[in-house]
Amino acid sequence: MMELRLTAEEEDLLRDLLQEHQTHLLREIAKADHHEFRDGLRRRCTMLEAILDKVQAPVHAAA
């Protein structure tokens, strides 16, 4: 497991970059002709969505 501490500004930038890349991947998936290539892009998009969910999840500090 990796822990990454970011300022609010850094977190916003990371979230924006991930969302931009997700949009790019979705466009590439729509244009892809080869089944295997499209599947690879879909796997990357799924992983990216999981990372975005983690970045967007509220952080609960340990008491």
C-alpha positions, 0 to 999 in steps of 0.5 A, a space after each residue: 500500500 502506498 500513502 501519498 500526502 498532497 496539499 488541497 491544490 495538488 489533490 485538485 490538480 491530480 483529480 483534474 489530470 486523472 479525469 482528463 486522461 479518463 476522457 481521453 481513454 474513453 475517446 480512444 476506446 470508442 475509436 479503437 478497431 482492434 478488439 485486444 487494444 480496446 480491451 487493454 484500454 478498457 482495463 486501464 480505464 477501469 483502473 483509472 476509475 478505481 484510482 479516481 474513486 480513491 482520490 475522491 473518497 473522504 479521508 477519515 483521520 485515525 483518532 
